Amino acid sequence: MKLYNKPLSPYCAFIRIIAEVKDLPLKLIDAPAGPPLPESFREISPMRRIPVLVTGSGETLFEASVIAEYLEERFPEKPMLPADPKDRAQIRIIMRLLDLDVLPSIIPVLLAGPANPLPADKAAKVFNHVHHALKTVEDRISSGPYALGEHVTLADAWLAPTRFLLESLRRFPGFETILDDCPNIEGYKTNAEGIPEIAAVLGEMQDARKALAKAS
């Protein structure tokens, strides 16, 4: 299988963590420069988004949550969703909150960089929205070592790269206290670094961040 990838993309990291946990061979292909990705990338990803997975039989799949469900169903030997439907629902709630509320709100702030901080009123609006979503996640995860349950799940795969980006976010004006009342999410940084499959991907993200800082 092949994955169109950017090392700092949390959505790509999500899929790479799943591949690490399931011990799946995954050839990484550098996605074009962006955002925005070039118009020509629509031939691979109609909405010009990554990650994109090319399966062993040649199908092209896009959208991180869809790819995750495909890998979970196609390779069930190391499940990342529990058997209990109620527990599955809790994991999906966490995934959706991070996917729809947290990441789309914080990524533009991070991409703009510290030299282009949001106006105070807009930063407060983003803070309140993200904080509410994070508190909802906080109330649903454990203090560790895993987000939920006794092994790595899709909740961990989503939470780990999101937590990585939150560490950078709170260096921006207006976001310094974003995790002050989220002790489980705060402590998850240490937990994630102790899970080998996740630590490997976080290391890739860290290397990419250092390389980007050096190039700036």
Secondary structure, DSSP 8 states (H G I E B T S, - for coil): -EEEE-TT-HHHHHHHHHHHHHT---EEEE--S-SS--GGGGGT-TT--S-EEE-TTS-EEESHHHHHHHHHHH-TTS-SS-SSHHHHHHHHHHHHHIIIIIHHHHHHHHHH-TTS---HHHHHHHHHHHHHHHHHHHTTS-SSSSSSTTS--HHHHHHHHHHHHHHHHTTSTT-TTTTTT-HHHHHHHHHHHTSHHHHHHHHHHHHHHHHHHHH-
